[in-house]
Structure formats: C-alpha cells, structure tokens
Amino acid sequence: MVPEHSELAVLRALGSTVRQAILEQLGQGPATSAMLARALDSNTGVTSYHLRELAKAGLVERDVTRGRAQYWRTVAGDVRFRDPQDSSAPALAQSVIDLRLAGLAASVDGYLRRDDLSPAWRDAALFSQATLTLAPEELAELARAYLELVGRWTDAARDRSAVADHRAVRLALFAFPTDGTAPDPKE
C-alpha cells in the first residue's frame, strides 16, 4: 500500500470488480481509458471514472512518458492492507480478499491453459507452498524481507530496456498462522 493513502481508500478502490479488472489489464502494461474500455467491453466514461478512483487511492497514475494520448499505469510497489479483523472496515477488507483470491485463481487457470509460452517461461514459473514455525516477530521480519525483495524487482528499480523477453509476472504471498491443530493420525 502506498503510505500516503489510507487503507480505507485502498480497500474502497479494490472493492470494485471493475477496478480489479482495470488493475489486471494495467498489470500487462500502460493503457488508455479507451483501450481498457475495449478490453473490458465497457465504455470510456466508466473506465475513466474508475481510473480516477484508483488514482485517488494511489494504485494507478498517469503515464507521462507516452506522448499525447492519456495512458495510465500501475504504481510501482505492492498492494496490501491489514487483516480484516484488525481493519477499520472488516467487511470491506474481507470482500476485497475474496475478490483478490477469485482473481488469482482465474489468473492461475488462464496461465495453465496458455500454449504460447516458451519452455523457459514454464521452467521459471513457481508454484510453492511452505509451512514454517515462526513467532509473530519472525513473521513480521519475513514480511519485511519479502517486501524488500519485491521492491528490488519492481520496474521502477530496474532498467527493462536491456531485457529482450520480459512479461508481467503475478506474485502473491499469503503469510498467516495456521489453526495450530495437527491432523489426527487415526483418521
């Protein structure tokens, strides 16, 4: 989350399926409201409105490097918010999580159906799950290290001109304590 924007503003921006779809499209690269309207089978008035709302929350910005047409791009960095039980808007935070998980599942399904990726991309992709035993302070340290790592790989921190075959890559991390109940070996 961009620090100067409130968590509530981010949650409100992410609470719309249209805005989630716009962010998904902009994750592929900068676009105009007209390009987004075509991709989302909508109109420019709707996409322009939602782009402005996403900008107010600090999630997108105008791409001034693109010439005369008004292009928009995602803001470098991660998008995060607090646990719904610790949020000032728990129901909204929960609905955003539900939307994000559904979007992630759809993205994974779309990836698995693709037949246009080279073996190098298939070899580089990662599906991983781990269970660690951590104290709250260690989980917080892991989160900081993850965010630092993501920051090193953002486009803003790197020169993309020297990389021939680059694509947007979805990265998601969910780090939370399990219920602590071990499975019953008798079952």
C-alpha positions, -999 to +999 in steps of 0.1 A: +000+000+000+013+035-008+019+051+026+003+085+019-030+068+010-054+055+037-061+018+040-098+026+037-092+044+003-073+014-010-100-010+002-127+011-014-108+012-047-101-026-046-137-034-036-150-030-072-148-058-097-144-033-125-114-017-107-099-051-101-102-058-139-086-025-147-057-032-124-054-067-141-053-051-175-028-024-164-006-051-149+001-061-186+013-026-194+001+010-197-032+017-214-056+045-222-092+045-209-104+037-245-081+006-246-093-005-213-130+001-223-124-022-253-107-049-233-134-049-206-164-045-230-172-012-214-171+025-223-145+052-217-167+071-193-168+041-170-131+033-173-121+070-169-142+072-137-127+041-122-092+051-132-096+084-113-108+064-082-078+041-085-055+071-088-071+087-056-061+056-037-026+057-051-029+025-071-025+039-106-010+071-121-009+089-154+020+077-176+035+109-188+062+091-209+037+080-236+031+111-257-002+129-264-027+101-256-035+098-219-020+065-207-024+051-172-001+026-154+000+008-121+020+024-093+052+005-085+050-014-053+028-039-036-008-035-026-016-046+009-039-040+038-045-053+073-061-084+085-099-079+082-103-085+120-078-056+125-092-034+098-113-002+102-136-018+076-136-055+082-164-065+059-148-044+030-114-060+037-129-095+036-147-088+004-115-074-012-097-106-001-125-127-017-122-107-049-084-110-050-085-147-043-110-153-071-089-132-094-058-151-085-075-184-091-087-172-125-051-160-134-036-194-125-063-211-146-056-188-175-018-195-172-023-232-172-045-230-204-019-210-223+000-227-251+021-197-262+048-197-236+083-210-242+098-238-221+120-212-204+089-195-190+073-228-180+106-238-162+109-204-145+073-204-131+069-213-095+041-229-075+052-232-039+037-236-005+055-239+028+047-242+064+072-225+088+072-224+126+076-187+135+069-163+163+050-131+154+082-111+153+097-136+129+067-135+106+069-097+106+106-100+097+098-124+069+072-099+056+097-071+056+122-092+038+096-102+012+086-066+006+123-056+003+127-084-023+097-072-043+110-037-042+143-048-057+124-063-087+099-035-094+102-019-128+109+014-112+141-001-097+153-018-128+162-008-164+139-030-186+155-019-219+182-045-218+158-074-213+145-089-245+118-113-234+100-096-204+064-100-193+043-090-164+046-117-137+020-122-110+034-127-075+012-134-044+022-141-009-002-151+019+015-155+053-007-162+083-007-185+112-024-219+109-050-230+134-023-250+152-043-282+152-023-312+140-042-338+119-055-368+139-033-397+128-062-421+134-083-405+106 
